[in-house]
Amino acid sequence: METAQLDMGADVLAKASKVLGDPLSPNPAVRYMGVRLAECLRDALRVAESRGMRLPDPDCGEDDGEDT
């Protein structure tokens, strides 16, 4: 699921770059791209949060490789 969300985000970003780079893009197209970009950002943040919850806690006493 994460891969699909991130791939969709990359696709939307590519399309949005074209629309936003064209000064003659109509307002509805720009608004649509803004909505889609917000959806993709929400998905990307959800993926980042999910991945962060799977990381080990840095304070859980794991050996950090330093000699003390």
C-alpha positions in Angstrom: 0.0 0.0 0.0 2.8 2.4 0.9 4.5 1.8 -2.5 1.2 2.5 -4.3 0.7 5.8 -2.4 4.2 7.0 -3.0 4.0 6.1 -6.7 0.7 7.9 -7.0 2.3 10.9 -5.3 5.2 11.0 -7.8 2.7 10.7 -10.7 0.6 13.6 -9.4 3.7 15.7 -8.8 4.8 15.3 -12.4 1.3 16.2 -13.7 1.0 19.2 -11.2 4.4 20.5 -12.3 3.1 20.7 -15.9 -0.1 22.4 -14.9 1.5 24.8 -12.4 4.3 25.6 -14.9 1.9 26.8 -17.5 0.8 30.3 -16.8 -2.3 29.8 -19.0 -3.6 26.8 -17.0 -7.2 27.5 -16.1 -8.1 28.0 -12.4 -10.1 24.8 -12.1 -7.1 22.8 -13.3 -4.8 24.5 -10.8 -7.3 24.0 -8.0 -7.7 20.3 -8.9 -3.9 19.8 -8.8 -3.8 21.6 -5.4 -6.4 19.2 -4.0 -4.6 16.2 -5.5 -1.2 17.4 -4.1 -2.8 17.8 -0.7 -4.1 14.3 -0.8 -0.7 12.9 -1.8 1.0 14.9 0.9 -1.4 13.4 3.5 -0.6 9.9 2.2 3.1 10.6 2.3 2.9 11.9 5.9 0.9 8.8 6.8 3.6 6.6 5.3 6.3 8.5 7.1 4.5 8.2 10.4 3.9 4.5 9.9 7.5 3.9 9.1 8.6 5.9 12.1 6.5 3.8 14.4 8.4 0.7 13.1 11.8 2.1 13.9 13.4 1.0 17.1 13.3 3.5 20.0 16.8 5.1 20.1 16.7 5.2 23.9 15.9 1.5 24.3 19.5 0.7 25.3 20.8 -0.5 22.0 24.6 -0.4 21.5 25.5 2.6 19.5 29.0 1.4 18.7 30.8 3.8 21.0 33.4 2.6 23.4 32.9 4.1 26.9 
